[in-house]
Amino acid sequence: MTRQARERFVATLAMLLTLAAGGAFVGGYSGGLLVPIAAVLVMAYAKGRFVVLDFMELREAPGPLRQALLAWPAMLLALALVRSITVSVLG
């Protein structure tokens, strides 16, 4: 592993840990409100994107695999948002 790759790895890991801590903090104090829940879901997608692109080393990889691996968490988090909206509307 080169020095540049190691620095990029450490920076990505720091970003993932920051997003995880921020998501836990926001989620803990959300009180069931929709905007904080949406913020947590956006943070979760950002974490998934970092994992797919950096830790799975697909940042420079062409092809449909990268798009499919990025679309999968987007679809799941969109369903989670729809569920949250439904629960907040129906009570």
C-alpha positions in Angstrom: 0.0 0.0 0.0 1.4 3.3 -1.0 1.5 6.3 1.3 -1.1 8.1 -0.8 -3.4 5.1 -0.6 -2.9 4.8 3.1 -3.7 8.5 3.6 -6.8 8.1 1.5 -7.9 5.0 3.5 -7.4 6.8 6.8 -9.4 9.9 5.5 -12.2 7.7 4.3 -12.3 5.7 7.6 -12.4 9.0 9.6 -15.3 10.2 7.4 -17.1 6.9 8.0 -16.7 7.1 11.7 -17.8 10.8 11.7 -20.9 9.9 9.7 -21.7 7.0 12.0 -21.3 9.1 15.2 -23.3 11.9 13.6 -26.1 9.6 12.5 -26.3 8.0 16.0 -26.4 11.5 17.6 -29.1 12.8 15.2 -31.1 9.6 15.4 -31.0 9.6 19.1 -32.4 13.1 19.4 -34.8 12.9 16.4 -37.9 12.3 18.5 -39.5 10.6 15.5 -39.5 13.8 13.4 -39.2 13.4 9.7 -36.4 15.8 8.8 -33.8 14.2 11.3 -34.8 10.7 10.0 -34.2 11.9 6.5 -30.8 13.3 7.5 -29.9 10.0 9.1 -30.8 8.2 5.9 -28.7 10.5 3.8 -25.8 9.9 6.1 -26.4 6.2 5.8 -26.3 6.4 2.0 -23.0 8.4 2.2 -21.5 5.7 4.4 -22.6 3.0 1.9 -21.2 5.0 -1.0 -17.8 5.3 0.8 -17.8 1.6 1.5 -18.6 0.6 -2.1 -16.3 3.0 -3.8 -13.3 3.0 -1.4 -13.3 -0.2 0.6 -14.5 -2.4 -2.2 -12.1 -0.5 -4.5 -14.7 0.3 -7.2 -14.0 4.0 -7.5 -12.3 3.6 -10.9 -14.1 0.4 -11.9 -16.3 0.8 -15.0 -19.4 -1.3 -15.6 -22.8 -2.0 -14.2 -21.6 -3.6 -10.9 -20.7 -0.2 -9.4 -24.0 1.3 -10.4 -25.9 -1.7 -9.0 -24.0 -1.6 -5.7 -24.7 2.1 -5.4 -28.4 1.7 -6.3 -29.0 -1.1 -3.8 -28.6 1.1 -0.6 -30.4 4.0 -2.4 -33.4 1.7 -3.0 -33.4 0.4 0.6 -33.0 3.8 2.1 -35.8 5.2 -0.1 -38.1 2.4 1.1 -37.1 3.3 4.7 -38.0 6.9 4.0 -41.3 5.9 2.5 -42.0 3.8 5.6 -41.1 6.7 7.9 -43.4 9.1 6.0 -46.2 6.6 6.1 -45.8 6.1 9.9 -45.7 9.8 10.5 -48.8 10.5 8.3 -50.9 7.6 9.7 -49.8 8.2 13.2 
